[in-house]
Amino acid sequence: MSEGLDQPAGTAKLPARQAAGGLVLPALFCPNESASRRFIEFFTANIRNPNTRRAYGRAVVGFAAWCEQEAQITVLRDIEPVHVAAYVETLQTRLSAPSVKQHLAAIRMLFDWLVVGQVVAINPASAVRGPKHSVKKGKTPVLAADEARALLDAIDVSTAVGLRDRALIGLMVYTFARIGAALKMRIEDVYVQGRRSWVRLHEKGGKRHEMPCHHNLEEYLHAYIEGAQLAGAGKAFLFRTAIGHTGRLSERPMSQADAYRMIGRRAADAGILTRIGNHSFRATGITEYLRNGGKLEIAQQMANHESARTTGLYDRRNDQLTLDEVERIVV
């Protein structure tokens, strides 16, 4: 299916209909032309973020498969709150609470869309409650300051690829940038203002976020742009894929999977055992900023979070306090 509207693992392939643009509708939506059209519009016109589209697509296709196979439902209007609740119960046996809540949100939003389009009279998911889930601390693995420093210093910057990797990791540490925003950057998004280099990040929801560069980041970015001979190509992507093992760069932008693999290789080369990923550097930067006297509300602005509570999930200063206390146990 287009944009990740694929058949979920573990379900039989259902009869479906090919729609325009390669989109495949679950059989539950095929008999009703209005339902088919609204389904396609929901995933093409209503959801703009490709990651959300992919996740919600899997959730909705999984629910449609369950309705046909387990509940023997073939008509949309026959779906009732009890069916959605039963499906949520089955999800809880194999998925985490946040994943179950995401699946329920996808189903609820789709049926809201169908109600507005007068395809169904009521939303059967609106009254269904998801599992309780409270998070006070994020799960993202975080590096200590000395580990992050060792990782950056261990990168061989004799090639354009090495310069790229140091600049990308440095960008995420010093600006708290999301990997998606970093990889969307164009060369013109590194610019000088008031005698200082700034970066322009294109965040979720089309938001533009601008940040002044830390002096280390400024050095890394300019060394990369000069070393890779990118200056002057303003509209071209800043972080590009490598051409094999040549140490040279292509014109194609890196994907999040490319960045994840790169980080794994660089961490292994630096002898770092923590299983870090793309998001780890955002958490590392926020934690070290707060550890050195930064304010949570300013960190929120720098991270471009809507809520300070979200920023607080990245604050891992208490990890060190807990470790210090554990070491008091002298046996």
C-alpha positions, -999 to +999 in steps of 0.1 A: +000+000+000+011+036-006+025+055+024+027+026+047-009+015+045+003-021+044-012-053+057-003-057+094+019-086+103+001-117+114-032-111+095-045-129+064-046-109+032-081-095+028-099-088-005-093-051-013-096-027-041-068-007-058-075+030-057-059+059-075-023+066-066-016+030-056-037+033-024-053+000-014-086+001+006-094-026+032-124-046+020-145-031+048-145+002+030-149-011-006-187-017-009-196+020-001-183+045-026-186+074-001-167+054+025-140+046-001-136+082-011-135+095+025-110+068+035-086+080+007-092+116+016-084+109+052-049+095+044-041+119+015-057+153+022-061+152+060-029+137+073+002+155+059+030+139+080+042+107+064+052+091+096+017+097+111+001+085+079+022+053+080+014+046+117-023+054+114-026+034+082-013+003+100-037+008+129-068+012+107-059-017+084-054-039+114-088-029+128-105-035+095-089-070+093-100-078+129-136-067+121-139-090+092-120-120+106-129-120+143-162-100+146-176-111+112-184-074+103-186-065+066-205-032+068-192-001+085-225+009+101-225-024+120-194-014+140-204-005+176-184+008+206-183-028+220-164-039+190-138-012+193-135-019+230-130-056+223-103-048+197-085-026+222-085-055+246-068-077+221-042-051+213-033-048+250-022-085+249+006-077+225+013-040+224+025-014+249+000+011+263+013+040+242+009+019+210-026+009+220-035+045+226-021+054+191-042+027+174-073+039+192-066+075+182-062+065+146-096+046+146-113+075+164-099+101+140-109+081+109-145+076+122-147+113+130-138+120+094-165+095+082-191+111+105-183+146+091-186+131+056-220+116+065-208+081+058-217+068+093-241+084+118-219+081+150-183+074+159-182+040+176-147+048+190-156+081+207-168+065+239-140+039+242-113+046+267-078+035+261-054+021+287-041+044+314-005+055+308+015+080+328+051+089+318+073+110+341+106+100+325+114+093+289+129+060+277+153+075+252+189+064+259+211+093+269+248+098+268+268+115+295+287+146+285+321+128+284+306+101+263+291+126+238+325+143+237+343+111+231+319+102+203+325+135+185+363+133+189+364+097+177+350+106+142+376+106+115+371+140+098+396+135+070+367+128+046+335+146+037+315+117+053+333+122+086+327+159+085+290+153+077+286+129+106+303+152+132+282+181+120+249+161+121+255+148+156+268+182+168+236+198+154+214+175+174+234+179+206+237+217+205+203+227+191+182+198+205+171+193+169+148+164+159+164+141+134+136+148+109+142+185+111+179+181+108+177+160+076+153+184+060+179+212+062+192+229+030+226+245+028+210+279+029+196+270+064+230+276+078+235+314+077+252+343+094+232+369+115+248+394+138+283+380+132+272+346+144+261+315+126+225+304+129+206+273+118+170+272+105+151+240+113+119+229+096+100+212+124+068+191+126+037+208+114+056+231+090+070+252+119+102+270+112+126+272+142+158+293+142+187+288+167+221+305+171+250+281+169+271+270+198+308+278+189+316+241+185+286+236+162+296+266+142+330+251+137+316+217+127+291+231+102+315+254+084+342+227+083+317+203+067+304+228+042+339+238+031+354+203+032+325+188+012+325+218-012+289+226-006+291+264-004+269+282-029+245+253-035+218+270-013+188+249-022+206+216-021+202+193+009+228+198+037+231+162+049+236+138+020+241+101+016+276+087+010+286+071-023+296+036-013+329+036+006+345+064-013+342+090+015+323+112-010+287+124-009+259+121-034+232+147-039+204+126-022+194+135+013+200+111+042+170+092+056+163+086+093+174+050+088+207+062+072+213+084+103+204+056+127+229+032+110+256+059+110+251+066+147+254+029+155+287+027+136+301+058+152+291+047+187+308+013+181+340+030+169+340+052+200+335+021+223+301+034+235+280+005+248+248+024+253+222+016+226+217+051+213+196+063+184+187+094+165+168+109+195+195+103+220+214+135+212+183+157+217+179+142+252+217+145+258+217+182+249+187+190+270+200+171+300+235+188+299+219+222+294+198+218+325+227+202+345+247+234+338+221+258+352+198+262+322+161+269+328+134+244+318+113+271+301+142+281+280+150+245+271+114+242+260+118+271+236+151+257+223+136+223+218+105+238+202+082+218+225+046+229+230+047+219+267+074+221+294+062+187+305+074+172+273+108+189+277+109+175+313+108+139+299+142+145+284+157+157+317+178+128+330+198+145+357+182+123+383+198+093+367+232+104+381+217+112+415+203+077+417+236+062+407+254+082+434+230+069+460+233+033+449+270+035+454+264+043+491+256+006+495+290-006+507+289-044+511 
